[in-house]
Amino acid sequence: MSSVSPDKRRKMESALNQLKKHTVVVADTGDFNAIDEYKPQDATTNPSLILAASKMPAYQHLVDQAIKYGIAKGGTEEEQVTNTMDKLFVSFGLEILKKIPGRVSTEVDARLSFDADKMIARALRLIALYEEAGISKERVLIKLSSTWEGIQAGKVLEEKHGVHCNMTLLFSFAQAVACAEAKVTLISPFVGRILDWFKENTDRKSFEPHEDPGVLSVTKIYNYYKKFGYTTVVMGASFRNTGQVKALAGCDLLTISPALLGELSQDHSTNVSPKACDLEKIHLDEKAFRWQHNEDRMAVEKLSDGIRKFAADAIKLETMIKEKMLNVKNGQ
C-alpha cells in the first residue's frame, strides 16, 4: 500500500484547509447557506450584508418577525424602526450562531460613529437582545467604527461591561495603535479598500500580494501588536483576491467572503506568513491620534467613505422596514 508524502498531501490540500491550520477563518456574510458550506469558526455581518440578505426570500421570516417585535414595543415610528433594526441584526446573528462554534460580529449603526455615549447604549441594547435569546455576550463581538469616539466607546464597553468589541473601518496605523491602547478585543483592518484607494489615486493599477499596500498595512499592525504584547487580535477584512488572503496567512483571523472562500477551497497552492519588521512603540492621546490619522490621506478618505456607505445601507434597510411595517399595520 503506497503512502502519500507530506509534500504531496500538502499540495492536494486546498488553500482554505491550509489557511485554517494557521489562521482562524471567519465568514464575511449574512447568508447562512454559505456558512454551512465553508464551516468557518466565526462570522461577521454589517449593514450592507444584512441589507443584501434581507432581500432574499429565504430570510423574509426574520424580517417579518423583527417588524412584529418593533411594532409590539410601541413608541414613535422612529423608535419602532430602530427596535426592528436591532432585532433584525440580532436575529441574523442568532441564526448564524446555530451554524458556527465561535462568535458573530454585529454592527452598531454607523450614523452613531461620532457619538460615544450613543454607541455604548446601542451596543448594550444589542447584547441585551442576545441575552434575552439565551446567548452569552462571550459569543458576540460588537462592531464599532474606528473613529476616536468609537475607540473610546469600545474601551468603556470592554472595561465596564465586559462586552467584546470588533473595531471596523480601520485603515491607519494610528487607528490600530489607539485600539490596542484601548484594549479592545479585535480590530478589522480593511485590506481590499486600501488597495482600491491606491489603484484609484496612484499610477499603479496592479500589485503583487507581497507589495499590496493593504497586505503591508495589516502586516505592520500585526507585527507591532505581537512585538509589544498587545492582547488585541488582528482580523484582516475586505479582501479583493485570494493572493491577499494567502499573503496574510498566520494573521490571528481573516474574514473572507463566500466567493473567495470558494476560490480558496479550489486552490492548491501554498501559503506564506507575515514577515517581521522593525517598529518603535508609540502612545497616542486624542490630539496625537487625530493628527497622525489626518496625515494619512488614504485612511481619512476611506474611513469617512466607509461610514457614509454603511449609513446609506442602513437607511435603505430602514426604508424597506418602514414600507413593510406600514403594510402590516394596514393589514396587508
C-alpha positions in Angstrom: 0.0 0.0 0.0 1.6 3.3 -1.1 1.7 6.2 1.3 1.3 9.8 0.3 4.3 12.0 1.0 3.7 15.1 3.3 4.7 17.4 0.4 2.2 15.8 -1.9 -0.5 15.7 0.7 0.0 19.5 1.3 -0.3 20.1 -2.5 -3.5 18.1 -2.5 -5.0 20.1 0.3 -6.9 23.2 -0.6 -5.5 26.6 0.3 -8.6 27.0 2.5 -7.7 24.0 4.6 -4.1 25.0 4.8 -5.2 28.5 5.9 -7.3 27.1 8.7 -4.2 25.5 10.2 -2.5 28.9 10.8 -5.4 31.4 11.0 -8.9 31.5 12.3 -11.1 31.7 9.2 -14.2 33.9 9.5 -17.1 34.1 7.0 -18.0 37.6 6.0 -21.6 37.1 5.1 -25.3 37.2 6.3 -26.1 34.2 4.1 -26.4 31.1 6.3 -26.1 28.7 3.4 -22.5 29.9 2.7 -21.7 29.4 6.4 -22.9 25.8 6.2 -20.8 25.2 3.1 -17.4 26.5 4.3 -17.7 25.8 8.1 -15.8 28.9 9.4 -15.0 29.4 13.1 -16.7 32.8 13.4 -18.8 35.1 11.2 -19.1 38.8 10.7 -22.0 40.9 9.5 -22.5 44.6 8.6 -25.4 46.8 7.4 -24.6 46.1 3.8 -24.6 42.3 4.2 -27.8 42.4 6.3 -29.5 44.6 3.6 -28.5 42.1 0.9 -29.6 39.1 2.9 -32.9 40.8 3.9 -33.9 41.0 0.2 -33.5 37.2 -0.2 -36.8 35.3 0.0 -35.2 32.7 2.3 -34.8 35.2 5.1 -38.2 37.1 4.9 -39.4 35.3 8.0 -36.7 37.0 10.0 -37.7 40.4 8.6 -41.3 39.8 9.4 -40.6 38.6 13.0 -38.4 41.7 13.6 -41.2 44.0 12.3 -43.7 42.4 14.6 -41.3 42.9 17.5 -40.7 46.5 16.7 -44.5 47.3 16.4 -45.2 45.4 19.7 -42.5 47.5 21.5 -44.5 50.6 20.6 -43.3 54.2 20.7 -42.8 56.6 17.8 -42.3 55.4 14.3 -38.6 56.1 14.6 -38.3 54.1 17.8 -40.2 51.2 16.2 -37.9 51.2 13.2 -34.8 51.3 15.5 -36.1 48.4 17.6 -36.9 46.5 14.5 -33.4 47.1 13.1 -31.8 46.0 16.3 -34.0 42.9 16.4 -33.2 42.1 12.8 -29.4 42.3 13.2 -29.6 40.1 16.3 -32.0 37.6 14.6 -29.4 37.2 11.8 -26.7 36.8 14.4 -28.7 34.1 16.3 -29.2 32.1 13.1 -25.5 32.3 12.3 -24.6 31.2 15.8 -26.5 28.0 15.3 -24.1 27.2 12.5 -20.7 28.2 13.9 -18.8 27.2 17.0 -17.4 30.7 17.7 -18.6 34.3 17.7 -20.7 36.5 15.5 -20.0 40.2 14.9 -23.0 42.5 15.0 -22.5 46.2 14.0 -23.7 49.3 15.7 -25.4 51.9 13.4 -22.6 53.8 11.5 -24.6 57.0 11.9 -23.6 57.0 15.6 -19.8 56.9 14.7 -19.1 60.2 16.3 -21.2 59.8 19.5 -19.5 57.5 22.0 -22.4 57.5 24.5 -25.0 56.5 21.9 -22.7 53.8 20.5 -22.4 52.4 24.1 -26.1 52.5 24.6 -26.9 50.8 21.3 -24.2 48.1 21.9 -25.7 47.3 25.3 -29.2 47.0 23.7 -27.9 44.5 21.1 -26.2 42.5 23.9 -29.4 42.5 25.9 -31.3 41.1 22.9 -28.8 38.3 22.5 -29.0 37.5 26.2 -32.8 37.5 26.1 -32.4 34.8 23.4 -30.1 32.8 25.7 -26.8 33.8 24.1 -23.9 34.8 26.3 -22.1 38.1 25.5 -19.0 35.9 25.2 -20.3 34.7 21.8 -20.8 38.2 20.4 -18.5 40.9 19.1 -19.9 44.4 18.8 -18.7 46.2 15.7 -17.9 49.9 16.1 -16.4 52.4 13.6 -12.7 53.1 14.4 -13.2 56.8 15.0 -11.8 58.3 18.1 -15.3 58.2 19.6 -15.8 54.6 18.5 -12.5 53.5 20.1 -13.4 55.2 23.4 -16.8 53.6 23.3 -15.0 50.2 22.8 -12.8 50.9 25.8 -15.8 51.6 28.0 -17.7 48.6 26.8 -14.7 46.3 27.4 -13.7 47.7 30.8 -17.0 48.4 32.4 -19.4 46.0 30.7 -17.3 43.0 29.7 -18.6 43.4 26.1 -16.1 42.3 23.4 -15.6 44.8 20.5 -14.6 44.4 16.9 -13.3 47.8 15.7 -14.1 48.1 12.0 -13.3 50.5 9.1 -9.7 50.6 10.2 -7.3 52.0 7.7 -4.5 53.8 9.5 -1.7 52.8 11.8 -2.9 55.5 14.2 -6.3 53.8 14.5 -4.6 50.4 15.2 -2.4 51.9 17.9 -5.3 53.6 19.6 -7.4 50.4 19.5 -4.6 48.5 21.1 -4.2 51.1 23.9 -7.9 50.9 24.5 -7.5 47.1 25.0 -10.4 46.2 22.6 -10.8 42.5 21.7 -10.3 42.7 18.0 -9.6 45.0 15.0 -10.7 44.6 11.4 -8.2 46.4 9.1 -9.7 46.7 5.6 -7.2 45.2 3.2 -9.1 45.5 -0.1 -10.4 49.0 0.4 -6.8 50.2 1.0 -5.8 48.5 -2.3 -8.8 50.2 -4.0 -7.6 53.6 -2.9 -4.1 53.1 -4.2 -5.3 51.9 -7.6 -7.6 54.9 -7.9 -5.2 57.5 -6.6 -1.8 56.4 -8.0 -0.3 55.3 -11.3 -0.1 51.7 -10.1 -3.1 49.6 -11.2 -1.9 46.2 -10.0 0.1 44.9 -7.1 1.7 41.6 -6.3 0.5 40.2 -2.9 3.9 40.9 -1.2 3.8 44.6 -2.2 0.0 45.1 -1.9 -0.5 48.2 0.3 -3.4 46.6 2.2 -1.3 43.5 2.9 1.6 45.6 4.0 -0.6 47.7 6.3 -2.0 44.7 8.1 1.4 43.0 8.3 2.8 46.1 10.0 -0.1 46.3 12.5 0.1 42.5 13.3 3.8 42.6 13.9 3.5 45.8 16.1 0.9 44.1 18.3 2.9 41.0 18.7 6.2 42.8 19.3 4.8 44.8 22.2 2.5 42.1 23.6 -0.9 43.7 23.0 -3.8 41.4 23.6 -6.0 42.9 20.8 -6.1 40.5 17.9 -6.0 41.4 14.2 -8.6 40.2 11.8 -7.8 41.2 8.2 -11.0 42.1 6.3 -12.3 43.3 2.9 -10.3 41.1 0.6 -10.3 41.6 -3.2 -8.4 38.4 -4.2 -7.1 35.2 -2.8 -3.5 36.4 -3.2 -4.2 39.0 -0.4 -5.7 36.3 1.8 -2.8 33.9 1.3 -0.2 36.7 1.9 -1.7 37.2 5.4 -1.8 33.5 6.4 -0.7 33.4 10.0 -2.6 36.6 10.9 -4.8 36.0 14.0 -8.1 35.9 12.0 -9.2 36.6 8.4 -12.8 37.4 7.5 -13.5 36.2 3.9 -16.4 36.5 1.6 -18.1 33.3 0.3 -16.9 33.9 -3.2 -13.2 34.0 -2.1 -13.8 31.1 0.3 -15.0 29.1 -2.8 -11.9 30.1 -4.7 -9.6 29.1 -1.8 -11.3 25.7 -1.5 -10.4 25.0 -5.1 -6.8 26.5 -4.8 -4.0 24.0 -4.1 -1.0 26.4 -3.9 0.9 27.1 -0.6 0.6 29.9 1.9 3.0 32.5 3.2 3.1 34.2 6.6 3.7 37.8 7.6 7.3 38.8 8.0 8.8 40.6 11.0 9.5 44.3 10.8 11.3 46.9 13.0 8.9 49.2 14.8 9.1 51.5 17.8 6.3 51.7 20.4 4.2 54.9 20.4 1.5 56.3 22.6 -1.4 58.3 21.2 -3.7 60.6 23.1 -6.7 62.2 21.3 -4.7 65.1 19.8 -1.9 62.9 18.6 -4.4 60.3 17.2 -6.3 62.9 15.2 -3.0 64.4 13.8 -1.5 61.1 12.9 -4.7 59.7 11.3 -5.2 63.0 9.5 -1.7 62.7 8.0 -2.8 59.5 6.2 -4.9 60.8 3.3 -6.0 57.3 2.3 -7.2 56.4 5.8 -9.1 59.7 6.2 -10.9 59.3 2.9 -11.7 55.6 3.3 -12.9 55.9 6.9 -15.4 58.7 6.0 -16.4 56.9 2.8 -16.9 53.7 4.7 -19.1 55.3 7.3 -21.2 57.0 4.6 -21.7 53.7 2.7 -22.7 51.8 5.8 -25.0 54.6 6.8 -26.6 54.7 3.4 -27.3 50.9 3.5 -28.8 51.3 7.0 -31.1 54.0 5.6 -32.1 51.7 2.7 -32.8 48.9 5.2 -34.9 51.3 7.3 -36.9 52.4 4.2 -37.6 48.7 3.4 -38.7 48.1 7.1 -41.0 51.2 7.1 -42.8 50.0 3.9 -43.2 46.5 5.3 -44.3 47.9 8.7 -47.0 50.1 7.0 -48.3 47.0 5.2 -48.5 45.1 8.5 -50.3 47.9 10.2 -52.8 48.2 7.3 -53.4 44.5 7.5 -51.9 43.7 4.1 
